[in-house]
């Protein structure tokens, strides 16, 4: 059998490895850390569990195109229990609460009751959220490989999105909020994503909930990765951890081998780079090989933004309710500073839905405070002075703890800081560009882009990464692994250009 080396053991790399094995290749996967999973991970602190990744997983219904991919790679199995949250998020202010309920009509009624003066815009918004439920992730063929006929056929499968784009396609979230008179509705719309991001990003995210496709696999990120790794190993894959790749040796337009930090070199027939592209094209391969669309996303900083977060995880002492809302909620508060910006809201997420991870006396409250590109540079510079870096994290954690206890007085003396981590943490952990947990968000006036999984000028090196597409996340990482193997098989003559892996 011909040998594939996969560099990077996150979702994209594991997916690529599984599809490679299923199509008759020998696969060796090399991961720089002690455990695979990349940013899809979790860890324990002081007897509590911190889940870093899965707030919700898209494609959790059998009718969704993603579902068979999740099943194939082992992310979802027949005995995986799914938890569906009652709402996407809620906003609480001055005794009033607004929810984006998973029940769309329940949410519509609540918004209409709160802001009857905005009834026309509210009904328009919720009508278009319903239409946004039609959005699909391309699973059969990458958008970068589609011809015009492929693209039209794919577009027809979610024709309702055309109406959403016509109504809101030129709007940012700030533009969307400005359509409403009611201040609580405007506040609600601008507190989940940065208000410069496109409105349809928010609408489609809510649509995943109202359409029933968003759920949380019980066992969280760690158990999901374990299932995927078990699937990879059961197919005969070889997994090597604590093995950072240091370079890919090229000769006559082909990769001949991969070198590693321990000084070893391994020969191969194919390489799939599933590391962050910022690592692939700065450490493993010359930057000249980067796809022009991918390069445009990296270089056009005003048009393609990346987001990260400063994270604080609190352990809750005791099993009382303390008045906390379930799931994700947003609350106005006294201003506080994180990175280069001031915030006057706190977003919190209660982890109590999975008794195997969060029993009644070991519940976790997480705050993920949005950080942009300039904030990342702040944290990167501060990290060079370790005592100041640690002191700033501790200061922010205490400031946020005080504000949460101000909102929920029963929590006073009931919150302990489990962990704090900055955007720079994820650059150290898995090379994440600007510490981001998702790929680029295109801004107003800029097009969504998808780069190719193949590399021009190299006949046997391929890419698998959420970063190949704007708005990438776990689903794009999983399908990208499949697409990388499809392109590899075409180069290997195993399938024709029109075939599917």
Buried (B, 14 or more C-beta within 10 A) or exposed (E): EBBBBBBBBBBBBBBBBBBBBBBEBBBBBBBBBEBBBBBBBBBEBEEBBBBBBBBBBBBBBEEBBBBEBBBBBBBBEEEBEEEBBEBBBBBBBEEEBBBBBBBBEBBBBBBBEBBEEBEEBBEBBBBBBBBBBBBBBBBBBBBBBBEEEBEEEBEEEBEBBBBBBEBBBEBBBBBBBBBBEBEBBBBBBBBBBBBBBBBBBBBBBBBBBBBBBBBBBBBBBBBBBBBBBEBBBEBEBBBBEEBBBBEBBBEEEBBBBBBBEEEEEBEBBBBBBBBBBBBBBBBBBEEEBBBEBBBBBBEBEEBBBBBBBBBBBBBBBEEEEBEBBBBBBBBBBEEBEBBBEEBEBBBBBBBBBBEEBBBEEBBBBBBBBBBBBEBBBBBBEBBEEEEEBEEBBEEBBEBBBBBBBBBBEEBEEBBBBBBBBBBBBBBEBBBBBBBBBBBBBBBBEBEBBBBBBBBEEBBBBBBBBBBBBBBBBBBBBBBBBBBBBBBBBBBBEBBEEEEEB
